[in-house]
Amino acid sequence: MSNEKRGLQRFCEYRDRIQSFIDGISSSPEPNPVLLKFFGIILENDKKTIDCIENNKPLLSGWYGNAPEIFAAMDVHYFCAVDNILAHQPFTSDLEGMDASAVPSDMCGLIKLGVYGVEAGLVPVPTAMITMLEPCDAQSAIHEAWENTDAWKGVPTFILDPAYGNDKEDYVYFAGELKRMIAFLEDHLGRKMDYNKLREVVERTNEQYAAWAEYNELRRAIPCPHDSFVGSKLGWGATQHVTAGLPETTEMFKMLAYDAEQKVKQGIGALPKEKVRVLWADLVPTWADPLAAWLAEECGANIVMDFQGYTPYEHIDTSSVESMLLGLAKRNMAEVPMIRQARGTVDVMIEDITRIVRDYKCDCVFFPGHVGHKDQSASIAFIKEACRDLKIPLLILTVDNFDPRYTPFDVLKRQITEFFNAHGLL
Ligand code: SF4
């Protein structure tokens, strides 16, 4: 496979699959406008990636925690190497391919799939790469693995170094890192930073996150108007893995909130009889759909909030370059999911669990015990104590959020049913 066209076939498959989703929804008796908007955003993003591969345009490998607002302001298209691999997992044989790669089997599935994806040529060769060294050690490992593949060897790389704490000095340090990243991008991609454009992008992402927060407020209602994970799945993809600051993303959240609001006003819940309200204290797994369907149908349970959808993004002050960079530093170091709960001390995770349980009137907490989150598993004693203080039952599982085979679904179902029964929740 020539390096120039690596990833092309796979991205064309993504594009065609998303188009078929859009066609299917459009031709249904009652097309869901929110899903049409969401898949439209994803489709356009895949098309942009294909255009970059086919026409040798600058293309960046990055992550959601790397201030993608900056990429958008510099008119640089970026992809996250694992995003589509995870999103399309039910339709591919990537898990089997991943098994054959030389990554320790007890590592996070995201990392294993990321290593496999680059080795197998499922993603393009980027013009440059921005690494994310947080929140876990495995993030460093994935970049080293990529740099050691033949195809990605020599790709210019910028290492964004995060601070450990959550004080102003930590954000000032990371804002400096963002400045150095901008200089790197100008050098290697031939694009100039336009701070007026950055202001426009940040103002739009401010608006997106405000709309997402409004939607989340509506999920507090009893009964919850929408199914498990709904805002988290759509919002994560539409804010973090496409060009930052698209007006369509704000429109999508507003449509979602409008629909939820109508249901709340009429007292309509996603479940005919909502019995259990759950906090899923981690990212949304790739096997969320079957889990959500089983919880709804068999247990009357709704995961009303999770860490991927809990997005306490603060408004960024766009009055000056310094205030924008400082705001972006805080957003990307302390607010985006996964990084928010896993970088630094355990306090944030405990505070989030406490706040979500109270605000969303949860009946129990599921701690998935994701195989990669050894940091969080080391904090189980703190989580237990927090749940004891809240007088709320806690179910500790062991799963791989990105590999449904790690814990067979029947085992999961049995553990959850026993837990619900033991606590009189069914
Ligand atoms: S999901 Fe967790 S373990 Fe996996 S890469 Fe992200 S932080 Fe690391």
Boltz pocket constraint, residues with backbone or C-beta under 6 A from the ligand:
constraints:
  - pocket:
      binder: B
      contacts: [[A, 108], [A, 109], [A, 110], [A, 111], [A, 134], [A, 135], [A, 136], [A, 137], [A, 138], [A, 139], [A, 338], [A, 342], [A, 372], [A, 373]]
      max_distance: 6.0
